[in-house]
Structures are given as C-alpha cells and as structure tokens.
Amino acid sequence: MEERKAVAYCGLCCLDCQGHLGKIPDLARDLRKELKRSKYEKFAASVSKYPFAAALRHYPECYDVLGLMMKFRCRKGCRDGGGPPFCNIRKCCKDKAIDGCWECADFVSCKKLDFLTDVHGDAARKNLMILKKNGITAFLAGKRSW
C-alpha cells in the first residue's frame, strides 16, 4: 500500500492497525488450524467434566471467536474500499472533496469522529491535529496515536 493512502480520512493510519498488519488474524487462523488438526474439541469436551478444566465447556465459543478474529484481516485501507462500508467520515470527506478531516475547520468538534472513541480514544483527533499542523509526510515519519 502506498504510504499516503495508508492515512485514513479520520486521521488513523493503516500502518498501525492490527487488522492491516495481520499478525493477530493470522495467529488466530493458525491456532484454529492446529486445534482442528489435533481434534482439540474432543479433548476439551472430555476434560471439561473436571472442575479444574470446567472453562473448556466454552471451547466451541472460543473457536468461533478465533474465526471472528480472522475476519478482522484488512488488506485494503479505507481509501481503497477497506474499513467499515458505512463510514460517515469517508462519505463526508468525499462529499466535501477533501483529503481528510484535518482539512475541515470543524473536525475538533465533529460528532462523526465520536464512534471511534470506544476503540481508539482520542487518537484520531490527536492525529488530525498533527496532520493539520505538519502534513501527511511528517505525520507518517513521526509518532502516531492508535
């Protein structure tokens, strides 16, 4: 991915994202393969009868969670069609014909950025301040928040 395209409209950077980096989704995939190969579901079912291993009753849910973690693999940044398809931030920037929120006078108080807070805290707004002040090249070379 071209580095400039890695900067999302909201100020987050794909180069810092675990879904884009792929390590966790790939580890989840590999663990699921090994669990299936070793027929771990049979082991979990048999030992879950004992108090010390009772939590293994939830093994099927764990296996399903690993499958979900695999789905968070992102090969495209938001500028190439990746990320959430419902992203109002991307739509807003495209409608305004701007490269990102940092070019908008209202980004500091913009409510569209609020949905990022649960996962990213104030990282997007911190990054947007850096982008506005220093530009994309300096942003990519410097410290970023995630």
TORKOL-4160 file (C-alpha; in steps of 0.2 Angstrom, whole numbers, padded with zeros to 4 digits, m for minus):
146
<pt num="1" X="0000" Y="0000" Z="0000"/>
<pt num="2" X="0006" Y="0017" Z="m0004"/>
<pt num="3" X="0010" Y="0026" Z="0012"/>
<pt num="4" X="0000" Y="0041" Z="0009"/>
<pt num="5" X="m0015" Y="0030" Z="0005"/>
<pt num="6" X="m0012" Y="0022" Z="0022"/>
<pt num="7" X="m0018" Y="0038" Z="0031"/>
<pt num="8" X="m0037" Y="0036" Z="0033"/>
<pt num="9" X="m0049" Y="0051" Z="0032"/>
<pt num="10" X="m0051" Y="0051" Z="0051"/>
<pt num="11" X="m0033" Y="0053" Z="0054"/>
<pt num="12" X="m0030" Y="0034" Z="0059"/>
<pt num="13" X="m0016" Y="0026" Z="0050"/>
<pt num="14" X="m0017" Y="0008" Z="0042"/>
<pt num="15" X="0001" Y="0005" Z="0045"/>
<pt num="16" X="m0003" Y="0005" Z="0064"/>
<pt num="17" X="m0019" Y="m0006" Z="0063"/>
<pt num="18" X="m0018" Y="m0024" Z="0069"/>
<pt num="19" X="m0030" Y="m0029" Z="0055"/>
<pt num="20" X="m0019" Y="m0022" Z="0042"/>
<pt num="21" X="m0003" Y="m0029" Z="0049"/>
<pt num="22" X="m0012" Y="m0046" Z="0050"/>
<pt num="23" X="m0002" Y="m0053" Z="0064"/>
<pt num="24" X="m0017" Y="m0057" Z="0076"/>
<pt num="25" X="m0029" Y="m0063" Z="0062"/>
<pt num="26" X="m0015" Y="m0074" Z="0055"/>
<pt num="27" X="m0011" Y="m0081" Z="0073"/>
<pt num="28" X="m0030" Y="m0084" Z="0075"/>
<pt num="29" X="m0031" Y="m0093" Z="0059"/>
<pt num="30" X="m0015" Y="m0104" Z="0063"/>
<pt num="31" X="m0022" Y="m0108" Z="0080"/>
<pt num="32" X="m0039" Y="m0114" Z="0073"/>
<pt num="33" X="m0030" Y="m0125" Z="0060"/>
<pt num="34" X="m0020" Y="m0133" Z="0074"/>
<pt num="35" X="m0035" Y="m0135" Z="0085"/>
<pt num="36" X="m0044" Y="m0143" Z="0071"/>
<pt num="37" X="m0029" Y="m0154" Z="0066"/>
<pt num="38" X="m0027" Y="m0160" Z="0084"/>
<pt num="39" X="m0046" Y="m0163" Z="0087"/>
<pt num="40" X="m0045" Y="m0152" Z="0102"/>
<pt num="41" X="m0064" Y="m0151" Z="0103"/>
<pt num="42" X="m0064" Y="m0170" Z="0109"/>
<pt num="43" X="m0050" Y="m0166" Z="0122"/>
<pt num="44" X="m0060" Y="m0151" Z="0128"/>
<pt num="45" X="m0076" Y="m0160" Z="0129"/>
<pt num="46" X="m0069" Y="m0174" Z="0139"/>
<pt num="47" X="m0058" Y="m0164" Z="0152"/>
<pt num="48" X="m0072" Y="m0151" Z="0154"/>
<pt num="49" X="m0081" Y="m0163" Z="0166"/>
<pt num="50" X="m0067" Y="m0160" Z="0179"/>
<pt num="51" X="m0068" Y="m0144" Z="0190"/>
<pt num="52" X="m0050" Y="m0139" Z="0185"/>
<pt num="53" X="m0055" Y="m0138" Z="0167"/>
<pt num="54" X="m0073" Y="m0133" Z="0168"/>
<pt num="55" X="m0070" Y="m0117" Z="0157"/>
<pt num="56" X="m0066" Y="m0129" Z="0142"/>
<pt num="57" X="m0085" Y="m0131" Z="0141"/>
<pt num="58" X="m0084" Y="m0115" Z="0132"/>
<pt num="59" X="m0072" Y="m0121" Z="0119"/>
<pt num="60" X="m0084" Y="m0120" Z="0104"/>
<pt num="61" X="m0087" Y="m0102" Z="0108"/>
<pt num="62" X="m0068" Y="m0099" Z="0109"/>
<pt num="63" X="m0066" Y="m0107" Z="0092"/>
<pt num="64" X="m0079" Y="m0096" Z="0085"/>
<pt num="65" X="m0071" Y="m0081" Z="0092"/>
<pt num="66" X="m0055" Y="m0086" Z="0084"/>
<pt num="67" X="m0064" Y="m0087" Z="0067"/>
<pt num="68" X="m0071" Y="m0069" Z="0070"/>
<pt num="69" X="m0054" Y="m0063" Z="0074"/>
<pt num="70" X="m0048" Y="m0070" Z="0057"/>
<pt num="71" X="m0061" Y="m0059" Z="0048"/>
<pt num="72" X="m0053" Y="m0043" Z="0055"/>
<pt num="73" X="m0039" Y="m0045" Z="0042"/>
<pt num="74" X="m0039" Y="m0030" Z="0032"/>
<pt num="75" X="m0030" Y="m0030" Z="0015"/>
<pt num="76" X="m0036" Y="m0013" Z="0009"/>
<pt num="77" X="m0036" Y="0004" Z="0018"/>
<pt num="78" X="m0051" Y="0015" Z="0019"/>
<pt num="79" X="m0046" Y="0024" Z="0003"/>
<pt num="80" X="m0046" Y="0008" Z="m0007"/>
<pt num="81" X="m0063" Y="0002" Z="m0001"/>
<pt num="82" X="m0057" Y="m0006" Z="0015"/>
<pt num="83" X="m0063" Y="m0002" Z="0033"/>
<pt num="84" X="m0082" Y="m0001" Z="0038"/>
<pt num="85" X="m0093" Y="0002" Z="0022"/>
<pt num="86" X="m0105" Y="0013" Z="0032"/>
<pt num="87" X="m0091" Y="0025" Z="0037"/>
<pt num="88" X="m0099" Y="0043" Z="0038"/>
<pt num="89" X="m0082" Y="0051" Z="0039"/>
<pt num="90" X="m0076" Y="0044" Z="0022"/>
<pt num="91" X="m0093" Y="0049" Z="0015"/>
<pt num="92" X="m0091" Y="0067" Z="0022"/>
<pt num="93" X="m0074" Y="0070" Z="0016"/>
<pt num="94" X="m0078" Y="0064" Z="m0001"/>
<pt num="95" X="m0093" Y="0075" Z="m0002"/>
<pt num="96" X="m0083" Y="0090" Z="0003"/>
<pt num="97" X="m0069" Y="0084" Z="m0009"/>
<pt num="98" X="m0055" Y="0085" Z="0005"/>
<pt num="99" X="m0041" Y="0073" Z="0008"/>
<pt num="100" X="m0046" Y="0071" Z="0026"/>
<pt num="101" X="m0054" Y="0078" Z="0042"/>
<pt num="102" X="m0038" Y="0088" Z="0045"/>
<pt num="103" X="m0043" Y="0100" Z="0030"/>
<pt num="104" X="m0060" Y="0103" Z="0038"/>
<pt num="105" X="m0062" Y="0118" Z="0050"/>
<pt num="106" X="m0075" Y="0108" Z="0061"/>
<pt num="107" X="m0065" Y="0092" Z="0065"/>
<pt num="108" X="m0061" Y="0097" Z="0083"/>
<pt num="109" X="m0080" Y="0096" Z="0087"/>
<pt num="110" X="m0086" Y="0085" Z="0074"/>
<pt num="111" X="m0098" Y="0071" Z="0080"/>
<pt num="112" X="m0094" Y="0060" Z="0066"/>
<pt num="113" X="m0077" Y="0056" Z="0074"/>
<pt num="114" X="m0086" Y="0050" Z="0091"/>
<pt num="115" X="m0089" Y="0032" Z="0085"/>
<pt num="116" X="m0070" Y="0030" Z="0085"/>
<pt num="117" X="m0068" Y="0034" Z="0103"/>
<pt num="118" X="m0073" Y="0017" Z="0111"/>
<pt num="119" X="m0059" Y="0008" Z="0102"/>
<pt num="120" X="m0046" Y="0022" Z="0099"/>
<pt num="121" X="m0050" Y="0035" Z="0112"/>
<pt num="122" X="m0044" Y="0052" Z="0106"/>
<pt num="123" X="m0031" Y="0045" Z="0094"/>
<pt num="124" X="m0040" Y="0051" Z="0079"/>
<pt num="125" X="m0041" Y="0069" Z="0085"/>
<pt num="126" X="m0023" Y="0069" Z="0091"/>
<pt num="127" X="m0018" Y="0063" Z="0074"/>
<pt num="128" X="m0029" Y="0076" Z="0065"/>
<pt num="129" X="m0020" Y="0090" Z="0074"/>
<pt num="130" X="m0003" Y="0083" Z="0069"/>
<pt num="131" X="m0009" Y="0081" Z="0051"/>
<pt num="132" X="m0016" Y="0099" Z="0051"/>
<pt num="133" X="0000" Y="0106" Z="0058"/>
<pt num="134" X="0013" Y="0096" Z="0049"/>
<pt num="135" X="0006" Y="0087" Z="0034"/>
<pt num="136" X="0005" Y="0069" Z="0029"/>
<pt num="137" X="0024" Y="0066" Z="0026"/>
<pt num="138" X="0029" Y="0072" Z="0043"/>
<pt num="139" X="0014" Y="0063" Z="0051"/>
<pt num="140" X="0020" Y="0046" Z="0043"/>
<pt num="141" X="0038" Y="0049" Z="0048"/>
<pt num="142" X="0033" Y="0054" Z="0066"/>
<pt num="143" X="0024" Y="0047" Z="0081"/>
<pt num="144" X="0006" Y="0042" Z="0078"/>
<pt num="145" X="m0008" Y="0038" Z="0090"/>
<pt num="146" X="m0019" Y="0022" Z="0088"/>
